[in-house]
Amino acid sequence: MSSKVAVFVDGCFWHACPVHYQAPKTRAEFWNEKRQRNRARDEAVNAQLIARGWIPLRVWEHDVKADVEAVACHIAELVRERSRER
Ligand SMILES: [Zn+2]
């Protein structure tokens, strides 16, 4: 049976990671709007997934780079939990 876990790896720049995002020095207004649009899209995608019975799991690029095994374990744990619930 499907666990319906959707995994995203959010890039630190494109998804405006609170730890690493640094706004480009040029075209500040463009990048600020771009960052807000990306965030709004992420939230909309999450809401659509949840409405369809999925669990969106968003992982930061920096977490994958730092410890991919820990990220994989977290995903596996969530999938196991979800499989038990269903
Ligand atoms: Zn980051």
PDB file of the backbone (N, CA, C, O) and the ligand in Angstrom, with CONECT records:
HET     ZN  A 101       1
ATOM      1  N   MET A   1       0.845  -1.193   0.000  1.00  0.00           N
ATOM      2  CA  MET A   1       0.000   0.000   0.000  1.00  0.00           C
ATOM      3  C   MET A   1       0.886   1.251   0.000  1.00  0.00           C
ATOM      4  O   MET A   1       1.937   1.279   0.639  1.00  0.00           O
ATOM      5  N   SER A   2       0.458   2.248  -0.703  1.00  0.00           N
ATOM      6  CA  SER A   2       1.249   3.469  -0.831  1.00  0.00           C
ATOM      7  C   SER A   2       1.230   4.284   0.460  1.00  0.00           C
ATOM      8  O   SER A   2       0.191   4.425   1.104  1.00  0.00           O
ATOM      9  N   SER A   3       2.382   4.813   0.821  1.00  0.00           N
ATOM     10  CA  SER A   3       2.457   5.645   2.027  1.00  0.00           C
ATOM     11  C   SER A   3       2.134   7.106   1.706  1.00  0.00           C
ATOM     12  O   SER A   3       1.881   7.899   2.613  1.00  0.00           O
ATOM     13  N   LYS A   4       2.142   7.459   0.436  1.00  0.00           N
ATOM     14  CA  LYS A   4       1.832   8.816  -0.011  1.00  0.00           C
ATOM     15  C   LYS A   4       2.663   9.877   0.711  1.00  0.00           C
ATOM     16  O   LYS A   4       2.127  10.817   1.299  1.00  0.00           O
ATOM     17  N   VAL A   5       3.968   9.705   0.653  1.00  0.00           N
ATOM     18  CA  VAL A   5       4.900  10.704   1.171  1.00  0.00           C
ATOM     19  C   VAL A   5       5.594  11.326  -0.041  1.00  0.00           C
ATOM     20  O   VAL A   5       6.231  10.624  -0.826  1.00  0.00           O
ATOM     21  N   ALA A   6       5.470  12.624  -0.186  1.00  0.00           N
ATOM     22  CA  ALA A   6       6.113  13.339  -1.302  1.00  0.00           C
ATOM     23  C   ALA A   6       7.331  14.078  -0.754  1.00  0.00           C
ATOM     24  O   ALA A   6       7.201  14.950   0.107  1.00  0.00           O
ATOM     25  N   VAL A   7       8.504  13.729  -1.252  1.00  0.00           N
ATOM     26  CA  VAL A   7       9.747  14.304  -0.732  1.00  0.00           C
ATOM     27  C   VAL A   7      10.274  15.367  -1.694  1.00  0.00           C
ATOM     28  O   VAL A   7      10.407  15.134  -2.896  1.00  0.00           O
ATOM     29  N   PHE A   8      10.565  16.517  -1.144  1.00  0.00           N
ATOM     30  CA  PHE A   8      11.166  17.609  -1.924  1.00  0.00           C
ATOM     31  C   PHE A   8      12.499  17.966  -1.279  1.00  0.00           C
ATOM     32  O   PHE A   8      12.608  18.029  -0.055  1.00  0.00           O
ATOM     33  N   VAL A   9      13.486  18.193  -2.090  1.00  0.00           N
ATOM     34  CA  VAL A   9      14.737  18.752  -1.582  1.00  0.00           C
ATOM     35  C   VAL A   9      14.760  20.202  -2.051  1.00  0.00           C
ATOM     36  O   VAL A   9      14.931  20.490  -3.236  1.00  0.00           O
ATOM     37  N   ASP A  10      14.585  21.099  -1.098  1.00  0.00           N
ATOM     38  CA  ASP A  10      14.506  22.525  -1.418  1.00  0.00           C
ATOM     39  C   ASP A  10      15.903  23.142  -1.421  1.00  0.00           C
ATOM     40  O   ASP A  10      16.626  23.090  -0.426  1.00  0.00           O
ATOM     41  N   GLY A  11      16.254  23.714  -2.538  1.00  0.00           N
ATOM     42  CA  GLY A  11      17.547  24.380  -2.656  1.00  0.00           C
ATOM     43  C   GLY A  11      17.610  25.597  -1.738  1.00  0.00           C
ATOM     44  O   GLY A  11      16.640  26.343  -1.611  1.00  0.00           O
ATOM     45  N   CYS A  12      18.756  25.784  -1.106  1.00  0.00           N
ATOM     46  CA  CYS A  12      18.905  26.879  -0.134  1.00  0.00           C
ATOM     47  C   CYS A  12      18.682  28.254  -0.776  1.00  0.00           C
ATOM     48  O   CYS A  12      18.131  29.153  -0.141  1.00  0.00           O
ATOM     49  N   PHE A  13      19.106  28.415  -2.018  1.00  0.00           N
ATOM     50  CA  PHE A  13      18.907  29.710  -2.672  1.00  0.00           C
ATOM     51  C   PHE A  13      17.468  29.855  -3.168  1.00  0.00           C
ATOM     52  O   PHE A  13      16.797  30.827  -2.824  1.00  0.00           O
ATOM     53  N   TRP A  14      16.991  28.915  -3.959  1.00  0.00           N
ATOM     54  CA  TRP A  14      15.695  29.063  -4.623  1.00  0.00           C
ATOM     55  C   TRP A  14      14.521  29.045  -3.665  1.00  0.00           C
ATOM     56  O   TRP A  14      13.475  29.629  -3.946  1.00  0.00           O
ATOM     57  N   HIS A  15      14.692  28.378  -2.537  1.00  0.00           N
ATOM     58  CA  HIS A  15      13.588  28.294  -1.581  1.00  0.00           C
ATOM     59  C   HIS A  15      13.844  29.155  -0.346  1.00  0.00           C
ATOM     60  O   HIS A  15      13.126  29.065   0.649  1.00  0.00           O
ATOM     61  N   ALA A  16      14.877  29.986  -0.428  1.00  0.00           N
ATOM     62  CA  ALA A  16      15.179  30.969   0.625  1.00  0.00           C
ATOM     63  C   ALA A  16      15.346  30.332   2.006  1.00  0.00           C
ATOM     64  O   ALA A  16      14.611  30.638   2.946  1.00  0.00           O
ATOM     65  N   CYS A  17      16.313  29.457   2.098  1.00  0.00           N
ATOM     66  CA  CYS A  17      16.647  28.831   3.374  1.00  0.00           C
ATOM     67  C   CYS A  17      16.987  29.901   4.412  1.00  0.00           C
ATOM     68  O   CYS A  17      17.751  30.821   4.123  1.00  0.00           O
ATOM     69  N   PRO A  18      16.426  29.787   5.616  1.00  0.00           N
ATOM     70  CA  PRO A  18      16.683  30.817   6.636  1.00  0.00           C
ATOM     71  C   PRO A  18      18.139  30.849   7.098  1.00  0.00           C
ATOM     72  O   PRO A  18      18.573  31.845   7.677  1.00  0.00           O
ATOM     73  N   VAL A  19      18.888  29.797   6.859  1.00  0.00           N
ATOM     74  CA  VAL A  19      20.291  29.749   7.292  1.00  0.00           C
ATOM     75  C   VAL A  19      21.225  30.325   6.226  1.00  0.00           C
ATOM     76  O   VAL A  19      22.152  31.070   6.543  1.00  0.00           O
ATOM     77  N   HIS A  20      20.974  29.973   4.953  1.00  0.00           N
ATOM     78  CA  HIS A  20      21.962  30.282   3.911  1.00  0.00           C
ATOM     79  C   HIS A  20      21.544  31.299   2.859  1.00  0.00           C
ATOM     80  O   HIS A  20      22.385  31.788   2.105  1.00  0.00           O
ATOM     81  N   TYR A  21      20.276  31.618   2.799  1.00  0.00           N
ATOM     82  CA  TYR A  21      19.850  32.510   1.712  1.00  0.00           C
ATOM     83  C   TYR A  21      20.470  33.892   1.862  1.00  0.00           C
ATOM     84  O   TYR A  21      20.397  34.521   2.918  1.00  0.00           O
ATOM     85  N   GLN A  22      21.070  34.336   0.793  1.00  0.00           N
ATOM     86  CA  GLN A  22      21.575  35.699   0.739  1.00  0.00           C
ATOM     87  C   GLN A  22      21.023  36.327  -0.526  1.00  0.00           C
ATOM     88  O   GLN A  22      21.231  35.828  -1.632  1.00  0.00           O
ATOM     89  N   ALA A  23      20.327  37.415  -0.343  1.00  0.00           N
ATOM     90  CA  ALA A  23      19.741  38.087  -1.494  1.00  0.00           C
ATOM     91  C   ALA A  23      20.863  38.592  -2.402  1.00  0.00           C
ATOM     92  O   ALA A  23      21.847  39.164  -1.934  1.00  0.00           O
ATOM     93  N   PRO A  24      20.696  38.371  -3.713  1.00  0.00           N
ATOM     94  CA  PRO A  24      21.687  38.920  -4.640  1.00  0.00           C
ATOM     95  C   PRO A  24      21.750  40.444  -4.504  1.00  0.00           C
ATOM     96  O   PRO A  24      20.752  41.094  -4.195  1.00  0.00           O
ATOM     97  N   LYS A  25      22.914  40.986  -4.736  1.00  0.00           N
ATOM     98  CA  LYS A  25      23.110  42.423  -4.541  1.00  0.00           C
ATOM     99  C   LYS A  25      22.486  43.259  -5.662  1.00  0.00           C
ATOM    100  O   LYS A  25      22.161  44.430  -5.466  1.00  0.00           O
ATOM    101  N   THR A  26      22.325  42.656  -6.820  1.00  0.00           N
ATOM    102  CA  THR A  26      21.705  43.386  -7.921  1.00  0.00           C
ATOM    103  C   THR A  26      20.265  42.907  -8.105  1.00  0.00           C
ATOM    104  O   THR A  26      19.912  41.778  -7.763  1.00  0.00           O
ATOM    105  N   ARG A  27      19.460  43.796  -8.653  1.00  0.00           N
ATOM    106  CA  ARG A  27      18.049  43.501  -8.942  1.00  0.00           C
ATOM    107  C   ARG A  27      17.312  42.985  -7.703  1.00  0.00           C
ATOM    108  O   ARG A  27      16.592  41.989  -7.763  1.00  0.00           O
ATOM    109  N   ALA A  28      17.504  43.677  -6.589  1.00  0.00           N
ATOM    110  CA  ALA A  28      16.957  43.243  -5.294  1.00  0.00           C
ATOM    111  C   ALA A  28      15.452  43.031  -5.349  1.00  0.00           C
ATOM    112  O   ALA A  28      14.936  42.053  -4.807  1.00  0.00           O
ATOM    113  N   GLU A  29      14.749  43.951  -6.005  1.00  0.00           N
ATOM    114  CA  GLU A  29      13.295  43.842  -6.044  1.00  0.00           C
ATOM    115  C   GLU A  29      12.858  42.581  -6.800  1.00  0.00           C
ATOM    116  O   GLU A  29      11.946  41.875  -6.368  1.00  0.00           O
ATOM    117  N   PHE A  30      13.512  42.309  -7.921  1.00  0.00           N
ATOM    118  CA  PHE A  30      13.202  41.109  -8.702  1.00  0.00           C
ATOM    119  C   PHE A  30      13.384  39.855  -7.847  1.00  0.00           C
ATOM    120  O   PHE A  30      12.508  38.992  -7.802  1.00  0.00           O
ATOM    121  N   TRP A  31      14.534  39.764  -7.168  1.00  0.00           N
ATOM    122  CA  TRP A  31      14.827  38.557  -6.383  1.00  0.00           C
ATOM    123  C   TRP A  31      13.916  38.418  -5.179  1.00  0.00           C
ATOM    124  O   TRP A  31      13.559  37.306  -4.790  1.00  0.00           O
ATOM    125  N   ASN A  32      13.540  39.544  -4.587  1.00  0.00           N
ATOM    126  CA  ASN A  32      12.626  39.494  -3.456  1.00  0.00           C
ATOM    127  C   ASN A  32      11.262  38.959  -3.894  1.00  0.00           C
ATOM    128  O   ASN A  32      10.665  38.127  -3.210  1.00  0.00           O
ATOM    129  N   GLU A  33      10.779  39.439  -5.032  1.00  0.00           N
ATOM    130  CA  GLU A  33       9.495  38.955  -5.552  1.00  0.00           C
ATOM    131  C   GLU A  33       9.600  37.485  -5.946  1.00  0.00           C
ATOM    132  O   GLU A  33       8.688  36.699  -5.690  1.00  0.00           O
ATOM    133  N   LYS A  34      10.713  37.123  -6.568  1.00  0.00           N
ATOM    134  CA  LYS A  34      10.937  35.735  -6.988  1.00  0.00           C
ATOM    135  C   LYS A  34      10.904  34.803  -5.773  1.00  0.00           C
ATOM    136  O   LYS A  34      10.277  33.744  -5.799  1.00  0.00           O
ATOM    137  N   ARG A  35      11.594  35.224  -4.713  1.00  0.00           N
ATOM    138  CA  ARG A  35      11.651  34.428  -3.486  1.00  0.00           C
ATOM    139  C   ARG A  35      10.233  34.262  -2.899  1.00  0.00           C
ATOM    140  O   ARG A  35       9.859  33.172  -2.466  1.00  0.00           O
ATOM    141  N   GLN A  36       9.465  35.344  -2.891  1.00  0.00           N
ATOM    142  CA  GLN A  36       8.102  35.271  -2.354  1.00  0.00           C
ATOM    143  C   GLN A  36       7.209  34.386  -3.214  1.00  0.00           C
ATOM    144  O   GLN A  36       6.384  33.634  -2.696  1.00  0.00           O
ATOM    145  N   ARG A  37       7.379  34.480  -4.548  1.00  0.00           N
ATOM    146  CA  ARG A  37       6.579  33.614  -5.446  1.00  0.00           C
ATOM    147  C   ARG A  37       6.933  32.149  -5.220  1.00  0.00           C
ATOM    148  O   ARG A  37       6.048  31.295  -5.169  1.00  0.00           O
ATOM    149  N   ASN A  38       8.214  31.858  -5.086  1.00  0.00           N
ATOM    150  CA  ASN A  38       8.638  30.474  -4.858  1.00  0.00           C
ATOM    151  C   ASN A  38       8.054  29.931  -3.561  1.00  0.00           C
ATOM    152  O   ASN A  38       7.565  28.803  -3.509  1.00  0.00           O
ATOM    153  N   ARG A  39       8.112  30.747  -2.521  1.00  0.00           N
ATOM    154  CA  ARG A  39       7.577  30.315  -1.229  1.00  0.00           C
ATOM    155  C   ARG A  39       6.063  30.083  -1.325  1.00  0.00           C
ATOM    156  O   ARG A  39       5.551  29.092  -0.805  1.00  0.00           O
ATOM    157  N   ALA A  40       5.353  30.998  -1.990  1.00  0.00           N
ATOM    158  CA  ALA A  40       3.897  30.852  -2.144  1.00  0.00           C
ATOM    159  C   ALA A  40       3.572  29.587  -2.933  1.00  0.00           C
ATOM    160  O   ALA A  40       2.608  28.887  -2.622  1.00  0.00           O
ATOM    161  N   ARG A  41       4.381  29.293  -3.958  1.00  0.00           N
ATOM    162  CA  ARG A  41       4.169  28.078  -4.745  1.00  0.00           C
ATOM    163  C   ARG A  41       4.402  26.833  -3.891  1.00  0.00           C
ATOM    164  O   ARG A  41       3.636  25.873  -3.968  1.00  0.00           O
ATOM    165  N   ASP A  42       5.455  26.851  -3.082  1.00  0.00           N
ATOM    166  CA  ASP A  42       5.720  25.710  -2.186  1.00  0.00           C
ATOM    167  C   ASP A  42       4.518  25.468  -1.275  1.00  0.00           C
ATOM    168  O   ASP A  42       4.089  24.329  -1.091  1.00  0.00           O
ATOM    169  N   GLU A  43       3.985  26.533  -0.713  1.00  0.00           N
ATOM    170  CA  GLU A  43       2.843  26.397   0.198  1.00  0.00           C
ATOM    171  C   GLU A  43       1.618  25.877  -0.542  1.00  0.00           C
ATOM    172  O   GLU A  43       0.873  25.056  -0.008  1.00  0.00           O
ATOM    173  N   ALA A  44       1.405  26.351  -1.773  1.00  0.00           N
ATOM    174  CA  ALA A  44       0.262  25.893  -2.567  1.00  0.00           C
ATOM    175  C   ALA A  44       0.406  24.412  -2.907  1.00  0.00           C
ATOM    176  O   ALA A  44      -0.562  23.655  -2.831  1.00  0.00           O
ATOM    177  N   VAL A  45       1.606  24.007  -3.279  1.00  0.00           N
ATOM    178  CA  VAL A  45       1.862  22.585  -3.596  1.00  0.00           C
ATOM    179  C   VAL A  45       1.622  21.730  -2.357  1.00  0.00           C
ATOM    180  O   VAL A  45       0.988  20.678  -2.438  1.00  0.00           O
ATOM    181  N   ASN A  46       2.128  22.182  -1.212  1.00  0.00           N
ATOM    182  CA  ASN A  46       1.905  21.442   0.039  1.00  0.00           C
ATOM    183  C   ASN A  46       0.404  21.278   0.300  1.00  0.00           C
ATOM    184  O   ASN A  46      -0.062  20.185   0.621  1.00  0.00           O
ATOM    185  N   ALA A  47      -0.336  22.366   0.160  1.00  0.00           N
ATOM    186  CA  ALA A  47      -1.777  22.330   0.439  1.00  0.00           C
ATOM    187  C   ALA A  47      -2.494  21.378  -0.517  1.00  0.00           C
ATOM    188  O   ALA A  47      -3.390  20.640  -0.109  1.00  0.00           O
ATOM    189  N   GLN A  48      -2.094  21.398  -1.797  1.00  0.00           N
ATOM    190  CA  GLN A  48      -2.728  20.501  -2.776  1.00  0.00           C
ATOM    191  C   GLN A  48      -2.434  19.046  -2.454  1.00  0.00           C
ATOM    192  O   GLN A  48      -3.309  18.188  -2.571  1.00  0.00           O
ATOM    193  N   LEU A  49      -1.210  18.771  -2.050  1.00  0.00           N
ATOM    194  CA  LEU A  49      -0.840  17.391  -1.692  1.00  0.00           C
ATOM    195  C   LEU A  49      -1.637  16.920  -0.480  1.00  0.00           C
ATOM    196  O   LEU A  49      -2.196  15.823  -0.476  1.00  0.00           O
ATOM    197  N   ILE A  50      -1.679  17.765   0.546  1.00  0.00           N
ATOM    198  CA  ILE A  50      -2.398  17.401   1.778  1.00  0.00           C
ATOM    199  C   ILE A  50      -3.871  17.143   1.467  1.00  0.00           C
ATOM    200  O   ILE A  50      -4.468  16.197   1.982  1.00  0.00           O
ATOM    201  N   ALA A  51      -4.449  17.997   0.617  1.00  0.00           N
ATOM    202  CA  ALA A  51      -5.867  17.827   0.252  1.00  0.00           C
ATOM    203  C   ALA A  51      -6.117  16.492  -0.451  1.00  0.00           C
ATOM    204  O   ALA A  51      -7.232  15.971  -0.428  1.00  0.00           O
ATOM    205  N   ARG A  52      -5.073  15.943  -1.076  1.00  0.00           N
ATOM    206  CA  ARG A  52      -5.207  14.668  -1.784  1.00  0.00           C
ATOM    207  C   ARG A  52      -4.686  13.489  -0.966  1.00  0.00           C
ATOM    208  O   ARG A  52      -4.525  12.385  -1.486  1.00  0.00           O
ATOM    209  N   GLY A  53      -4.425  13.732   0.321  1.00  0.00           N
ATOM    210  CA  GLY A  53      -4.026  12.639   1.200  1.00  0.00           C
ATOM    211  C   GLY A  53      -2.533  12.351   1.254  1.00  0.00           C
ATOM    212  O   GLY A  53      -2.109  11.329   1.793  1.00  0.00           O
ATOM    213  N   TRP A  54      -1.746  13.249   0.698  1.00  0.00           N
ATOM    214  CA  TRP A  54      -0.294  13.075   0.724  1.00  0.00           C
ATOM    215  C   TRP A  54       0.315  13.874   1.873  1.00  0.00           C
ATOM    216  O   TRP A  54      -0.272  14.841   2.358  1.00  0.00           O
ATOM    217  N   ILE A  55       1.492  13.451   2.292  1.00  0.00           N
ATOM    218  CA  ILE A  55       2.274  14.216   3.265  1.00  0.00           C
ATOM    219  C   ILE A  55       3.480  14.779   2.522  1.00  0.00           C
ATOM    220  O   ILE A  55       4.339  14.023   2.068  1.00  0.00           O
ATOM    221  N   PRO A  56       3.547  16.109   2.395  1.00  0.00           N
ATOM    222  CA  PRO A  56       4.752  16.685   1.790  1.00  0.00           C
ATOM    223  C   PRO A  56       5.865  16.754   2.841  1.00  0.00           C
ATOM    224  O   PRO A  56       5.650  17.223   3.959  1.00  0.00           O
ATOM    225  N   LEU A  57       7.022  16.294   2.473  1.00  0.00           N
ATOM    226  CA  LEU A  57       8.185  16.382   3.354  1.00  0.00           C
ATOM    227  C   LEU A  57       9.232  17.220   2.636  1.00  0.00           C
ATOM    228  O   LEU A  57       9.752  16.829   1.591  1.00  0.00           O
ATOM    229  N   ARG A  58       9.531  18.370   3.209  1.00  0.00           N
ATOM    230  CA  ARG A  58      10.523  19.260   2.587  1.00  0.00           C
ATOM    231  C   ARG A  58      11.826  19.197   3.361  1.00  0.00           C
ATOM    232  O   ARG A  58      11.864  19.378   4.578  1.00  0.00           O
ATOM    233  N   VAL A  59      12.884  18.936   2.623  1.00  0.00           N
ATOM    234  CA  VAL A  59      14.209  18.783   3.201  1.00  0.00           C
ATOM    235  C   VAL A  59      15.089  19.868   2.585  1.00  0.00           C
ATOM    236  O   VAL A  59      15.035  20.117   1.381  1.00  0.00           O
ATOM    237  N   TRP A  60      15.891  20.504   3.420  1.00  0.00           N
ATOM    238  CA  TRP A  60      16.789  21.528   2.889  1.00  0.00           C
ATOM    239  C   TRP A  60      17.988  20.890   2.198  1.00  0.00           C
ATOM    240  O   TRP A  60      18.498  19.849   2.613  1.00  0.00           O
ATOM    241  N   GLU A  61      18.412  21.548   1.141  1.00  0.00           N
ATOM    242  CA  GLU A  61      19.634  21.150   0.425  1.00  0.00           C
ATOM    243  C   GLU A  61      20.807  20.984   1.403  1.00  0.00           C
ATOM    244  O   GLU A  61      21.593  20.044   1.287  1.00  0.00           O
ATOM    245  N   HIS A  62      20.912  21.907   2.366  1.00  0.00           N
ATOM    246  CA  HIS A  62      22.057  21.853   3.288  1.00  0.00           C
ATOM    247  C   HIS A  62      21.989  20.628   4.204  1.00  0.00           C
ATOM    248  O   HIS A  62      23.023  20.116   4.632  1.00  0.00           O
ATOM    249  N   ASP A  63      20.771  20.159   4.504  1.00  0.00           N
ATOM    250  CA  ASP A  63      20.647  18.944   5.333  1.00  0.00           C
ATOM    251  C   ASP A  63      21.089  17.712   4.552  1.00  0.00           C
ATOM    252  O   ASP A  63      21.724  16.813   5.104  1.00  0.00           O
ATOM    253  N   VAL A  64      20.751  17.674   3.266  1.00  0.00           N
ATOM    254  CA  VAL A  64      21.168  16.547   2.419  1.00  0.00           C
ATOM    255  C   VAL A  64      22.688  16.536   2.289  1.00  0.00           C
ATOM    256  O   VAL A  64      23.325  15.487   2.378  1.00  0.00           O
ATOM    257  N   LYS A  65      23.256  17.725   2.076  1.00  0.00           N
ATOM    258  CA  LYS A  65      24.718  17.814   1.923  1.00  0.00           C
ATOM    259  C   LYS A  65      25.434  17.446   3.225  1.00  0.00           C
ATOM    260  O   LYS A  65      26.503  16.836   3.203  1.00  0.00           O
ATOM    261  N   ALA A  66      24.836  17.821   4.354  1.00  0.00           N
ATOM    262  CA  ALA A  66      25.490  17.584   5.647  1.00  0.00           C
ATOM    263  C   ALA A  66      25.410  16.123   6.063  1.00  0.00           C
ATOM    264  O   ALA A  66      26.383  15.569   6.576  1.00  0.00           O
ATOM    265  N   ASP A  67      24.246  15.489   5.844  1.00  0.00           N
ATOM    266  CA  ASP A  67      24.072  14.122   6.341  1.00  0.00           C
ATOM    267  C   ASP A  67      22.942  13.437   5.571  1.00  0.00           C
ATOM    268  O   ASP A  67      21.805  13.372   6.038  1.00  0.00           O
ATOM    269  N   VAL A  68      23.273  12.935   4.399  1.00  0.00           N
ATOM    270  CA  VAL A  68      22.249  12.334   3.547  1.00  0.00           C
ATOM    271  C   VAL A  68      21.653  11.073   4.193  1.00  0.00           C
ATOM    272  O   VAL A  68      20.485  10.752   3.973  1.00  0.00           O
ATOM    273  N   GLU A  69      22.447  10.376   4.974  1.00  0.00           N
ATOM    274  CA  GLU A  69      21.925   9.174   5.643  1.00  0.00           C
ATOM    275  C   GLU A  69      20.848   9.523   6.658  1.00  0.00           C
ATOM    276  O   GLU A  69      19.830   8.837   6.752  1.00  0.00           O
ATOM    277  N   ALA A  70      21.072  10.587   7.414  1.00  0.00           N
ATOM    278  CA  ALA A  70      20.070  11.020   8.397  1.00  0.00           C
ATOM    279  C   ALA A  70      18.776  11.414   7.690  1.00  0.00           C
ATOM    280  O   ALA A  70      17.686  11.109   8.174  1.00  0.00           O
ATOM    281  N   VAL A  71      18.891  12.084   6.555  1.00  0.00           N
ATOM    282  CA  VAL A  71      17.707  12.471   5.789  1.00  0.00           C
ATOM    283  C   VAL A  71      16.986  11.220   5.295  1.00  0.00           C
ATOM    284  O   VAL A  71      15.762  11.128   5.388  1.00  0.00           O
ATOM    285  N   ALA A  72      17.746  10.257   4.769  1.00  0.00           N
ATOM    286  CA  ALA A  72      17.143   9.018   4.271  1.00  0.00           C
ATOM    287  C   ALA A  72      16.442   8.265   5.400  1.00  0.00           C
ATOM    288  O   ALA A  72      15.361   7.710   5.201  1.00  0.00           O
ATOM    289  N   CYS A  73      17.058   8.245   6.585  1.00  0.00           N
ATOM    290  CA  CYS A  73      16.438   7.564   7.739  1.00  0.00           C
ATOM    291  C   CYS A  73      15.132   8.252   8.125  1.00  0.00           C
ATOM    292  O   CYS A  73      14.141   7.591   8.434  1.00  0.00           O
ATOM    293  N   HIS A  74      15.139   9.570   8.104  1.00  0.00           N
ATOM    294  CA  HIS A  74      13.934  10.331   8.442  1.00  0.00           C
ATOM    295  C   HIS A  74      12.810  10.012   7.442  1.00  0.00           C
ATOM    296  O   HIS A  74      11.662   9.810   7.836  1.00  0.00           O
ATOM    297  N   ILE A  75      13.148   9.970   6.167  1.00  0.00           N
ATOM    298  CA  ILE A  75      12.152   9.650   5.140  1.00  0.00           C
ATOM    299  C   ILE A  75      11.616   8.231   5.368  1.00  0.00           C
ATOM    300  O   ILE A  75      10.407   8.001   5.332  1.00  0.00           O
ATOM    301  N   ALA A  76      12.528   7.291   5.601  1.00  0.00           N
ATOM    302  CA  ALA A  76      12.119   5.895   5.805  1.00  0.00           C
ATOM    303  C   ALA A  76      11.198   5.754   7.016  1.00  0.00           C
ATOM    304  O   ALA A  76      10.219   5.008   6.992  1.00  0.00           O
ATOM    305  N   GLU A  77      11.539   6.492   8.076  1.00  0.00           N
ATOM    306  CA  GLU A  77      10.722   6.462   9.294  1.00  0.00           C
ATOM    307  C   GLU A  77       9.303   6.963   9.012  1.00  0.00           C
ATOM    308  O   GLU A  77       8.317   6.359   9.432  1.00  0.00           O
ATOM    309  N   LEU A  78       9.231   8.075   8.293  1.00  0.00           N
ATOM    310  CA  LEU A  78       7.922   8.650   7.965  1.00  0.00           C
ATOM    311  C   LEU A  78       7.112   7.700   7.083  1.00  0.00           C
ATOM    312  O   LEU A  78       5.910   7.530   7.282  1.00  0.00           O
ATOM    313  N   VAL A  79       7.775   7.091   6.119  1.00  0.00           N
ATOM    314  CA  VAL A  79       7.083   6.143   5.232  1.00  0.00           C
ATOM    315  C   VAL A  79       6.566   4.952   6.046  1.00  0.00           C
ATOM    316  O   VAL A  79       5.440   4.500   5.840  1.00  0.00           O
ATOM    317  N   ARG A  80       7.389   4.447   6.967  1.00  0.00           N
ATOM    318  CA  ARG A  80       6.949   3.317   7.823  1.00  0.00           C
ATOM    319  C   ARG A  80       5.740   3.720   8.670  1.00  0.00           C
ATOM    320  O   ARG A  80       4.760   2.980   8.753  1.00  0.00           O
ATOM    321  N   GLU A  81       5.817   4.901   9.298  1.00  0.00           N
ATOM    322  CA  GLU A  81       4.689   5.382  10.119  1.00  0.00           C
ATOM    323  C   GLU A  81       3.419   5.473   9.296  1.00  0.00           C
ATOM    324  O   GLU A  81       2.351   5.023   9.712  1.00  0.00           O
ATOM    325  N   ARG A  82       3.555   6.057   8.134  1.00  0.00           N
ATOM    326  CA  ARG A  82       2.391   6.250   7.261  1.00  0.00           C
ATOM    327  C   ARG A  82       1.826   4.906   6.800  1.00  0.00           C
ATOM    328  O   ARG A  82       0.611   4.755   6.671  1.00  0.00           O
ATOM    329  N   SER A  83       2.694   3.942   6.556  1.00  0.00           N
ATOM    330  CA  SER A  83       2.242   2.631   6.103  1.00  0.00           C
ATOM    331  C   SER A  83       1.457   1.928   7.206  1.00  0.00           C
ATOM    332  O   SER A  83       0.487   1.220   6.937  1.00  0.00           O
ATOM    333  N   ARG A  84       1.889   2.131   8.456  1.00  0.00           N
ATOM    334  CA  ARG A  84       1.171   1.529   9.589  1.00  0.00           C
ATOM    335  C   ARG A  84      -0.209   2.141   9.769  1.00  0.00           C
ATOM    336  O   ARG A  84      -1.164   1.451  10.125  1.00  0.00           O
ATOM    337  N   GLU A  85      -0.307   3.459   9.517  1.00  0.00           N
ATOM    338  CA  GLU A  85      -1.569   4.173   9.718  1.00  0.00           C
ATOM    339  C   GLU A  85      -2.625   3.776   8.698  1.00  0.00           C
ATOM    340  O   GLU A  85      -3.824   3.860   8.965  1.00  0.00           O
ATOM    341  N   ARG A  86      -2.169   3.341   7.524  1.00  0.00           N
ATOM    342  CA  ARG A  86      -3.104   3.149   6.413  1.00  0.00           C
ATOM    343  C   ARG A  86      -3.652   1.743   6.333  1.00  0.00           C
ATOM    344  O   ARG A  86      -4.450   1.441   5.446  1.00  0.00           O
TER     345      ARG A  86
HETATM  346 ZN    ZN A 101      20.518  26.104   3.739  1.00  0.00          ZN2+
END
